[in-house]
Amino acid sequence: MRLCDFLRVPALFIMDQIFKISFGFEDIDVTISKSNNTFKNDGFIQCFMLVFPFIIKIIVSCLIFCSSFCLFVLPTRYLYLVYLHSVSVCVVLFSYWANTLILNVLLKKYEDFKTIMIFGVVAWDADIIVHYFNHLQIINVMYLLCFNVTLQFFLLQVFNFSQVYTTNHSNHKIFNLGFIMPTIITLIPGTHSILNAVTVLSTLLPLFILLKTLWLNIFTIIDLICHGYNHICLTINNHEIHDLIAIEWSRLKITRVLRIFWTIRVLEQMAYLLTYKEIKNETLLGVVKYLLINGCDTFTAVLGMTSFVSYFSRNVESFFRWLLSTEDVEQINIEYVSAALFYVLALQTGLTVIEPEERFIQLYRNFCLVCGIILIYIHILVDSLLITLSITQNSSLNKHLKPLLICGFLLILSIKILIYLWSYHLVCNWLLAFSSLNIQVIIKVLVTLAIYSLNIINDHHMIFEDKLDDYVFYIKSFGCVVNFCFGVCIFLNGVYNTAFISGSLAHAPMVCLDAYLIVWCGIRDGWRIFIRRQTAMLKIESLADATNVQLSEINDNCPICFQRMVSAKITNCNHCYHGTCLRKWLYLQDYCPMCHAIVS
């Protein structure tokens, strides 16, 4: 992790606090009702005076949020500069606080010293004077002075370093006196009356330097803002918003920054648990429940939790890839899919605004749905490997055993989950959706095992011959049709809830998305596959069969499977192929594999 990743986290904390106070809108109903009553009774001026602080709070909250967001997206070079200037301001303010605190202590001792000394001199009482010198603890006074000088010198060096790094030149020595000037003035007799003014003046000198630096760099700041604005406008005009988001997401390392933010946030909550007596003796389950409930109470907190869901999914995928000892299987981007699903579910269910107990239940349900998607993607990983092993005739038992065991694990786990869900949960939308995911996993695994078994049997006994491809198609079609029926049932249930159950109107966008992805895309893709197969079969039937004489003249292997041609089909461009091989080819392409001519 780089330092700039940590430097972007404070901006997230500021935005998180703004979300906690809802940009100042948390008391809007009370304020509006009070203003209406005031307007009826006392008039417009009193009403305006009541609403004015509320409006100021909203404006200030929005300005702080925008400033924090701009700080978050700054390039790394400018981010360091902003933090160094912020450190300079904090150093000046801390210097003022330290001077004021220590010098007030010294002034208090000086006032006591003057009073007692005058009384002792008037009374000619030497015992009083000696006693007070002992009571004054002159060593402690010197210690405070030395400590303050050392502290101010250290703050001066930090301030000078930040100025040299940001402006490439050191400050004038007269400005450096601003840090230690109050301490020097304290040692001069008769100057205690002007000490407060000197302290304020010594603070204004470094602040003047900071304002001067800001003014000298005002054109650089304007150019930076204009460059960012022009870059965004140019990207939007070129219809490349997704490219802009992808580039900025990678540049800012947003996933990593969100993970750091959420980790620090959870550690803060744990520190609160250790100090708050009523929750201090909670059980482990109670602590986890408390952290999860408070870990998704704002928009930014949900983003942080989403980054951890993505991280968990990526590690699950990496674990199964390591377990299967394969790297050549296509990447399936499970981390992006699971993160997107979790975040959409969080927005759809209003995770940040519901009551804590209900939030924990909803969080549990969302995690279950994400785990269901992860199981489906694990099956995709295993399915690709098993089909590849069965087609390539790999004889390594270890290679076959691992994916078969994972298939068995998916089957047993999904069945156990279904039994548990329907035994201990009432029927609801979430139960139907999660059950549908587990049933789809079971069907997909059974389809994979059936196709794998057919390929293995055909490889050893060759009993299916040309019908193997048709059997595979029928098995896949059966699995797709069953999964499609479950998807349609879930869609119809969502339509019913949206239309007839109150409070479900917010789910309408997801119902529309399901209508497109499950119903429309499912029917469209299935119909395209069916038409492609029918077209390929018609094309194969329209081609002439090669005679024995032609086969003896060709005396060659099939260009697709490289096996000896006992029977073959002749295309219009006079190329010969196995009928089954050419039909599989025509499922994907419409041209001849040899010359790329259109196969009629």
C-alpha positions, 0 to 999 in steps of 0.5 A: 500500500502506498502513502497516497492511498492513506492520504485519500482516506481522511477525505472519505471520513469527512464525506462519511460524517456529512452523510451521517448528518444527511447534509443537514437535512436530518431535521427538515420536517421539524424545521418546516413545521416550526417555520409554518407555525412561526409564519402564521403567528409572527410573520415572515422575518421570524420565519426566515430567522428560524430557517436561515441557520438550517439553510446555512448548514445545508450550504456549508455541508455541501461545500465541505462535501464537494471540497472533500471529493475534490481532495479525494480525486486530486493527482498524487503530486497535488495531494501531497502539496495540499497535505503539506499546506494543511500541516503548515496550518496545523503547526501554526495553530498548535504553536499558538495553542502551546504558547497561550497555554504555557504562557498563561501558566507562567503569567499566573505564577508571575501575578502571585509572585508580584502580590506576595512580594509586595506584601512581604516588602511592605511588611518587611517579612523576609520569611514570606519572601523566602517561603514564596521562592520555595513555593514558586518552584523556580525549576519548574518555571525554567522547565516550562520555558525550556520545553516551550522553546524546544517545542516551538523550535521543532514546530518551526523546523516542520513549518520550514520543511513544508514551505521548502517542499512546496515552494522550493525556498525557505522563509525569511528569518524574521518570520521564523521569530514568530514561533519563539517571540512570545517566549522571548517577550516573557523573559523581558520585565514589564512586557506581560501586558502586551503578551497576548497581542504579541502571541496573536501577532506571532501567529499571524506572521506564518499565516501571512506566509501561507496566504502569500503562497496560496496567492502565488499559486492561484493560477496553478490551482485555476489551471488544474480545475480547468484541466480537470473540467475540460478532461471530463467534458471531452470524455462525455462528448466522446461518449467514453464515460465508462472509460473515464470511470475505469481509468480514474478507478484504477488511478485512484485505487478506489477499491484499496482506499475504500478497504483502508477506510472501512478497516479504520472505521471498524477499528474505531468502532472496536475502540468505542466498544472497549471504552463503553461500559455497557457494551464492554462485556458483549459476546463475540457474536454481539460484537460482530453484530454491532460492527456489521450494523454500524459498518453500513450505516452510511453511503461511504460505509456501504462502499467500504463493505462492498470493497471487502465483499469484492476482496473476499470473492477474489480470494475465493476464486483464487483459492479454487483456482489453486485447488484445481491447479489451473490458470488457463481457465478464463477469468470470470470477474467474480469480484466485480459481479459480487460487489455490484450485486451486493451494492445494488441490493444495499441500495434497493433494500435501503440498508443505510436508513432502516432500523439496526435490527432490521439492517442486520437481518437484511445484511445477512440476506444480502450476504446469502444472495452474494454467496449464491452467486459465488457458488454459480461462478465456482461452477462455471470455473469447474464446468470449463475444466471438466468439459476440457478434460473430457474432450482432450482425453486427459488420463490424469486421475488427479486432474479429474478427481479435484473438479469432481469433488468440488462438484460433489461439494456444490451439490451437497452444500446447495441441498443442505442450504435448501433443507435448512432454509425451508425448515427454519425460514418463512416464505418470502421474496428473499427465500424464493430468490436464494432457493432459486439460486441454489436450485440453479447450482444443483441443475448446472452441476448435474448438467455438467456431470451428465455432459462429462459422463457422455464425453468420457463414455464416448471416448472409451467405447464410441457408442454414441458416434454422431449423436453425441453432439445432439445428446449434449445439446438436449442436456444443455437445453433441458438445464437452460429451460429449467433455470429459465422457468425458475427465473420467470417464477421469481420475476412473476413474484417480483411483479406481483409484490410490486403491484399489490404489496405496499412498500415494494414500489422501490423494487420496480427498477430491479423487476424491470432489470429482471424482465430484460436479463432473465425473460427477454435475454433468455428467450432471445439467446435460446431462440438464436441458438435453436435457429442456428442449429436448425440452419446448420442442419439444413445446410448440412443436408443440402450438401452432397455426400462424398462417394467412395471414389471421391474419398479414395481420390482425396485420401486425406484427413478432415481439416477440422478434427484431423481424423481419417474421413470414412464419410464426408460432405462436399461443400460448394467450394469442393472441400470435404469434411466430416458431416458432424465436424462441419455441422459443429463448425456451422453452429459458430461460423457460416463460411468454409474453414479452408477458403472462407467461402460461404457454405450454402 
